[in-house]
Amino acid sequence: MLRKVIALAALGFAISAGPALAAGGAKAPKHVEFGFEGPFGQFDQAQLQRGYKVYREVCASCHGMNLLSFRNLGQKHGPFYDPDRPNPNDNPYVRAIAAEYQVNDIDSETGDVIQRPGTSADRFPNPYPNEAAARAGNGGALPPDLSVLIKARHHGPQYVYSILTGYADPPAGLNVSPGQYYNPYMSGDLAAFWSGDAHHVPVGGFIAMPPPLRPDGVTYDDGTKATIEQQAKDVVAFMTWAAEPKMVERKQFGLAAMIYLLILAGLVYASYRRIWRNVAH
């Protein structure tokens, strides 16, 4: 009876372990620290400006930010916030950035679809008119919207940073289809494409996006060296801000609330001691 139980347990373990070996998994995200992390973390405005430049010159050709408006760039703690112009609609940088884009509109006289320069009230336009056009322009893959992508991924900032900096040559024995790229930080099942030892399937997966960053791919206005790692950190910071532009205010409110509750707790305890000091317990 004991042998039968042991055999069944071993069989169950083998069955459960099989798919894990076949899937290969993905590497854990790289350990990288960002200044906006932690209870007291804040955004670095210069980094946000660099991150916007990376998005504008590298990412915006394929990825939209449909939930972000141009005026958000000039709001408090945003990349182009100006304390002298707290109203982002009056911010000349925001207005100039918006005017660089062409957005769809309707001619009030003819009803025809026209394009006009963007204004601070407009949302970031999508580079493709519809999903079919986006897939046609990317080999069948649909580029995700970057508005809240950081929030949609576990360990979002570290994950996106790892993907951007983690492209590598595929291991020998891994058959990569045309239009696909190997990335060890991308989750996937490589067993069907692996001709090596079935018990040593490489970790990672395929991604349709070619490596987007290259050294000196952008020129930073503040003179920062545009390495791949620096560009990745900057654009991740910008994407994190875009996903939660009120993050700093939320942290400040939370800190103020904790201080208030501590003071209130002290007052309540002092009142308790005063009211019941002459009452035997």
N, C-alpha and C positions, 0 to 999 in steps of 0.2 A: 504493500500500500504506500509506504514511504517513498519507494523508488518511483512509483507511478506519479505521485505528487511532484517529486523533483523533476521528472521528465517533462511533465506538463508545464511546470514553471519555466524550465529552460526553453521549451518550445515557444511559450508566450513571449519570453524575452527576445528570442531570435526574431519572431515575427514583428515585434514592436521596434526592434533595432534596425530591421532591414530598410524601411523607408528612409530612416535618418541617414543611413550610409549612402543611399541612392541620391537623396536630395542634395547632399553636400553642404547646404546652408550658406551662410554669408559671414564674412569677417565682422567682428564687433567694430563699431565706429571708432575712429581715431580719438584719442584723448586730446582735446584742444579746449582751452579756456577762453571765454568771451567776457568782456567787461560788463555786459548787460545781464549776466547771470547772477543768481543769488538774491537774497532779500534786499540788498542795498545796491544792486547793479543798476547802471544807467547806460544809456546809449551815448556813444561818442559821435558828435555831430560831424566831425571831419571824416570819420569812418563811414557814416551813413552817406555822405556826399560822394565818397569814393565808390561805395557800393552801388549807389544809383548810377554812376557812370558805367560801371561794369554791366549792370542790367541794361542800360540804354544802348550801349555799343556792342554787347555780346548776346545777351539773353532775349532782348525785345524782338529780335527778328523771328523768333519762333514761339516765345511764351508771352502770354498776356497777363495782366493784373486787373481783372475785371472789377474787383471790389474796391479798388483804390482810385480816388479822385486826385486830380492835380493839386487841389487846395490842401489836401492832407500833407503835402510836402512842406507847406509853410506853417503848419500848426505847431504848437509848443512841443518841444523835444523832437521835432521832425528834422530832416536833413537840411532844410533851407529856412528854418525858423529865424525870424528877425524880431528881437524884442521891441525895436522901434516901430515895427509894423505888425502888431499882433493879429490883425485881420489878414489872413493869407491871401484874400482876393486883392489886397493892395500891395502884395509883395512882388517887386519887379522880377525877381528870380523865378518865382512860380509862374508868373504870366509869360515870361520868356520861354520857359521850359514847355508850357502848354502849347504855345504858338508853334513850336517845332513839329508838333504832331498834326496830322490831317485826320479829322473825325467826320463821320457821316452825319448828314443833317438833311432836312427836307426844305426845299425851296417853297416859301410861303405863297408864292404867286402861281407856280406851275405844279407844285406837288412832286416834282422830280427829286430823286436822291442826289445830293451834291456833297462835296467835301469842302470843309472850311478849316482854318487854323483853330486849334483847340483853345479853350478858355479854362480858367481855374475851376469852373464848375463842372467840367467834363470829366468822365472817368477815363482811365488809361485805355486806349483802343486796343482791340485784339488784332494781332498781325494777320489773321485769316478771317474771311467773311463768315465761315461756317465750319462745322466739324469735318465735312467731306473734303473741303479744300485743305484743311490742316493735315488730314491724313494723307491726301494726295501729295502734299509737299514734303512729307517726312516718311516716305516708304511704307505707309500704312499705319504708322504709330501716331498717336495723338499727344502732342506736347501738353503737359499739364499746366493749368493756370497756377501762377506763383503767388497769388494773393495770400492764401493761408496754408501753403504747402508745408511750411515749417511746423505748423500746429497739427498737420495730418500725419506726421511721421514720428515714430518713437525716437527719442533723443534727436529731435528735429535738427537743431543747428549742427551737431556733430555728424549726424547722418548725411546731411546735404554737403557739408564740407568734405566728408570722406568720399562721397561719390565724385565730387568735382576734382579731387586730387588723387583719386585712387585708380584711374585707368592704368592697365598694365598689359603687357604682352601675354597672350593666352598660353597656358602650359602646353607642353608637347603632348599631343594626343587628344586635344580638345578641338573639335571641328566647329568653327565659327562661321555662321552663314553670312553672305554678303549683306551689308547694311547693319550688321550687329557688331557690338564692341564688348570685349570682356572687361568686367569690373568686379573684383573680389568682394566689394562692399554692397553689391547689388544682390538682392535675394532672388534665387532662381533654382531650378532643377536642371542640372547639367548632365545627369546620368545618360540621357538619350543621345548626347553629343560627345560622350567620353568613350574613347577606344582603349583606355588603359585599364589598370586594375580596378575591378568593380567595387572593391572595398576602400579605394582611395580616390573617390570622386573629388575633384577640386572644389573649394568653396567659391561662392560668388554666383554671378549670373550674367545675362546679356542685357545690354541697353542699346536702344536704337539711336540715342544721341551721341554723335561723335564728341571727342574731347573738346569742350568749348573754350577752355582757357589755354593760353600759351604765354611764355615769358614776354613781358613788354607788349602784351596784346592791347593794352590801353595805356594812355599817358595821363598820369595823375597831375592835377593842377597844383597840388601842394608839394610835388617833387618826390613823393613816396615811391620806392622801388616797386614796380609792378611785377613781382614774382607770381607764379601760379598760386602759391599758398596765400600770399597777401590778397590777391584778387578774390580767392575763394572766401577768406575770412570777411572781407569787406562786403561782398554780395550777400553772404549769409546774414550778416548784421542788418543789411538793408531789408532782406526778406523777413527777418524776425520783427523788425519795426513795422513793416507793412502788415504783418499778421496780427500785431497787437500794438497799434500806435499809442494807446493809452497805458502802456505797461508801467511807465515811471510814475504816473499819477496813481495807478492802482497800488503800487508799492508804498508810495508816500502816504496814501490814505490808510493802508493797512498798518503802517508804523504808528501813525497818529492814533488809530483805533486801539492798538495795543497799549500805548502810553495812557490813553484815557481809561481803559479798563483796569490797568494797574493802579492808577490814582483812585478810581472808584472803589476798587477792592480794598485799598488802604483806608478810605473814608468809611466804608461799611464796617470794616473790622474795628476801627476806632469807635464808631457809634455803638457797635455791639458791646465793646468793653465798657463804655461809659454807662449805657442803659442798664446793664446787668451786673455792674460791679458790686452792688450791695445785696445781690440775690444769691442765696446759697444754691449750689448745684448738686 
